[in-house]
Each structure stands twice: as C-alpha cells, then as structure tokens.
Amino acid sequence: MLASVSITIILLLMGASIYSFIFEKTYKRSYFSYELFYALIFVYLIVLVSFGMIYFLLSFQGQLLLEFGEVRDVSTLESLAHSFYFSGVTLMTVGYGDITPIGWARLIALVEALIGYILPATFFLKVWQHTHLEQANKKRAKQKVNDL
C-alpha cells in the first residue's frame, strides 16, 4: 500500500515537472523546442535500432553478447531482443552488466556509448546557438531601426 502511494506521488511529481518544463513560461521566453525535442527522440531511436541491428548481425558471425558471463543458446527472436536491449542500455546509460559484449562488439559498444553521451550536449548547444542567433538578429534589427 505504501509503495503504491509512493509510486503514485512520484509519477505525479514527474508529470508535473515535465508539464511545467514544456508548457509554463517562467522566463521571458521558453527555450523548449518541440522540433528539436522530436528530432532528438528520432535520432536516439535511429541510433538504437542501427546499433541493435549491428549487434544482431554480429551474433551470426560469432561475436556474441554474454548474458551474466555465460554464452547461452537463444533463438533468433530472443537474440534480436537481447541486441536491442543491449543497444538501448548502452546508448542511454552506462550499462547494467547483465549482458556483456565480446570481440568486436566491445569496440562497437564503446562507440555507441560515446554517441549516447555526446547527443544531449549537441542538442543543448543547438538550442543555445539558435537562441543566441535570434537575439543577435533582434539586436541588429533594432539597431537598423535606430539608425534610420
């Protein structure tokens, strides 16, 4: 009972935080961009699926993902699910350690983790650059009006 109430409160607080981040205008201008947000999600999904397919194809070449330190004989569908799971965990976190790559898959996992760390920073810089350019354009337009 206490766990259910706690989870409900946590979910409500998270939902309220996300809502206020997206819709509330506490400053002069909201820096949230739906276009960039959807682009970030789309890029993450493309990277996740692409690396998942790479891991899946490597599983046919003998480059395996170890589950809890053991090589397990799994079906093709289960191998696909493990590949996507490992790709998602590697891209969005440091990893849980339940599935471990061997062989060339280790290098590929490092590249994917690096992409996962760099993507949020690049989108943040894109928002900052857009805001900075917009402010500079407003300042130039105001200066032109004052010069006339």
MOCOR-V916317 format. One record per residue. N is the residue number from 0. RES is the residue in three letters. PHI is phi in degrees with one decimal (none if undefined). PSI is psi in whole degrees, -180 to 180 (* if undefined). Layout:
BEGIN
n->N res->RES phi->PHI psi->PSI
n->N res->RES phi->PHI psi->PSI
END
This chain:
BEGIN
n->0 res->MET phi->none psi->-48
n->1 res->LEU phi->-63.5 psi->-38
n->2 res->ALA phi->-64.6 psi->-41
n->3 res->SER phi->-64.1 psi->-43
n->4 res->VAL phi->-65.0 psi->-43
n->5 res->SER phi->-62.7 psi->-45
n->6 res->ILE phi->-63.7 psi->-40
n->7 res->THR phi->-62.7 psi->-44
n->8 res->ILE phi->-63.6 psi->-43
n->9 res->ILE phi->-61.9 psi->-45
n->10 res->LEU phi->-64.2 psi->-39
n->11 res->LEU phi->-64.2 psi->-43
n->12 res->LEU phi->-64.5 psi->-41
n->13 res->MET phi->-63.4 psi->-45
n->14 res->GLY phi->-61.6 psi->-43
n->15 res->ALA phi->-64.8 psi->-39
n->16 res->SER phi->-64.3 psi->-46
n->17 res->ILE phi->-64.5 psi->-43
n->18 res->TYR phi->-60.7 psi->-47
n->19 res->SER phi->-67.7 psi->-33
n->20 res->PHE phi->-65.2 psi->-41
n->21 res->ILE phi->-83.3 psi->-44
n->22 res->PHE phi->-104.6 psi->-27
n->23 res->GLU phi->-80.7 psi->139
n->24 res->LYS phi->-109.6 psi->84
n->25 res->THR phi->-82.4 psi->-20
n->26 res->TYR phi->-109.4 psi->-176
n->27 res->LYS phi->-58.9 psi->-38
n->28 res->ARG phi->-144.1 psi->139
n->29 res->SER phi->-80.6 psi->135
n->30 res->TYR phi->-94.8 psi->6
n->31 res->PHE phi->-77.5 psi->133
n->32 res->SER phi->-124.4 psi->117
n->33 res->TYR phi->-59.8 psi->-41
n->34 res->GLU phi->-59.0 psi->-49
n->35 res->LEU phi->-69.6 psi->-35
n->36 res->PHE phi->-63.5 psi->-48
n->37 res->TYR phi->-66.0 psi->-36
n->38 res->ALA phi->-64.2 psi->-40
n->39 res->LEU phi->-62.8 psi->-45
n->40 res->ILE phi->-62.5 psi->-43
n->41 res->PHE phi->-62.5 psi->-44
n->42 res->VAL phi->-64.3 psi->-43
n->43 res->TYR phi->-59.1 psi->-44
n->44 res->LEU phi->-64.0 psi->-41
n->45 res->ILE phi->-62.6 psi->-45
n->46 res->VAL phi->-64.6 psi->-44
n->47 res->LEU phi->-60.7 psi->-48
n->48 res->VAL phi->-66.1 psi->-41
n->49 res->SER phi->-62.7 psi->-49
n->50 res->PHE phi->-68.0 psi->-34
n->51 res->GLY phi->-59.7 psi->-42
n->52 res->MET phi->-67.8 psi->-35
n->53 res->ILE phi->-62.5 psi->-47
n->54 res->TYR phi->-62.6 psi->-39
n->55 res->PHE phi->-64.1 psi->-44
n->56 res->LEU phi->-67.2 psi->-36
n->57 res->LEU phi->-65.4 psi->-28
n->58 res->SER phi->-64.7 psi->-26
n->59 res->PHE phi->-78.5 psi->-20
n->60 res->GLN phi->-93.7 psi->4
n->61 res->GLY phi->95.5 psi->-6
n->62 res->GLN phi->-84.2 psi->108
n->63 res->LEU phi->-108.8 psi->166
n->64 res->LEU phi->-106.1 psi->121
n->65 res->LEU phi->-83.1 psi->136
n->66 res->GLU phi->-105.6 psi->114
n->67 res->PHE phi->54.7 psi->38
n->68 res->GLY phi->79.3 psi->8
n->69 res->GLU phi->-124.2 psi->146
n->70 res->VAL phi->-84.8 psi->123
n->71 res->ARG phi->-114.7 psi->142
n->72 res->ASP phi->-84.5 psi->109
n->73 res->VAL phi->-121.4 psi->160
n->74 res->SER phi->-72.3 psi->169
n->75 res->THR phi->-62.3 psi->-43
n->76 res->LEU phi->-65.1 psi->-40
n->77 res->GLU phi->-68.0 psi->-36
n->78 res->SER phi->-64.5 psi->-40
n->79 res->LEU phi->-63.5 psi->-44
n->80 res->ALA phi->-62.9 psi->-42
n->81 res->HIS phi->-64.0 psi->-39
n->82 res->SER phi->-63.7 psi->-45
n->83 res->PHE phi->-67.7 psi->-39
n->84 res->TYR phi->-62.1 psi->-48
n->85 res->PHE phi->-62.4 psi->-40
n->86 res->SER phi->-63.1 psi->-45
n->87 res->GLY phi->-64.7 psi->-43
n->88 res->VAL phi->-66.6 psi->-39
n->89 res->THR phi->-69.3 psi->-39
n->90 res->LEU phi->-70.5 psi->-39
n->91 res->MET phi->-105.2 psi->-10
n->92 res->THR phi->-142.8 psi->-175
n->93 res->VAL phi->-76.2 psi->-24
n->94 res->GLY phi->114.8 psi->156
n->95 res->TYR phi->-97.9 psi->-22
n->96 res->GLY phi->89.8 psi->-1
n->97 res->ASP phi->-76.8 psi->-28
n->98 res->ILE phi->-123.3 psi->130
n->99 res->THR phi->-122.5 psi->131
n->100 res->PRO phi->-79.6 psi->153
n->101 res->ILE phi->-130.4 psi->158
n->102 res->GLY phi->69.5 psi->-142
n->103 res->TRP phi->-63.9 psi->-21
n->104 res->ALA phi->-63.2 psi->-26
n->105 res->ARG phi->-64.3 psi->-47
n->106 res->LEU phi->-63.6 psi->-42
n->107 res->ILE phi->-63.9 psi->-39
n->108 res->ALA phi->-65.0 psi->-37
n->109 res->LEU phi->-63.6 psi->-43
n->110 res->VAL phi->-63.7 psi->-42
n->111 res->GLU phi->-64.4 psi->-42
n->112 res->ALA phi->-62.9 psi->-40
n->113 res->LEU phi->-62.5 psi->-43
n->114 res->ILE phi->-62.0 psi->-41
n->115 res->GLY phi->-62.8 psi->-32
n->116 res->TYR phi->-79.1 psi->-34
n->117 res->ILE phi->-80.6 psi->-34
n->118 res->LEU phi->-55.0 psi->-50
n->119 res->PRO phi->-61.0 psi->-38
n->120 res->ALA phi->-65.7 psi->-40
n->121 res->THR phi->-66.2 psi->-39
n->122 res->PHE phi->-70.2 psi->-37
n->123 res->PHE phi->-61.4 psi->-45
n->124 res->LEU phi->-64.8 psi->-33
n->125 res->LYS phi->-65.4 psi->-42
n->126 res->VAL phi->-63.9 psi->-44
n->127 res->TRP phi->-61.6 psi->-44
n->128 res->GLN phi->-62.8 psi->-43
n->129 res->HIS phi->-61.2 psi->-45
n->130 res->THR phi->-64.5 psi->-43
n->131 res->HIS phi->-63.7 psi->-45
n->132 res->LEU phi->-64.9 psi->-38
n->133 res->GLU phi->-63.6 psi->-43
n->134 res->GLN phi->-65.8 psi->-39
n->135 res->ALA phi->-65.6 psi->-40
n->136 res->ASN phi->-65.5 psi->-40
n->137 res->LYS phi->-63.5 psi->-41
n->138 res->LYS phi->-65.2 psi->-41
n->139 res->ARG phi->-65.2 psi->-42
n->140 res->ALA phi->-64.4 psi->-40
n->141 res->LYS phi->-65.6 psi->-38
n->142 res->GLN phi->-67.7 psi->-39
n->143 res->LYS phi->-63.7 psi->-41
n->144 res->VAL phi->-65.7 psi->-40
n->145 res->ASN phi->-67.7 psi->-33
n->146 res->ASP phi->-70.8 psi->-26
n->147 res->LEU phi->-77.6 psi->*
END
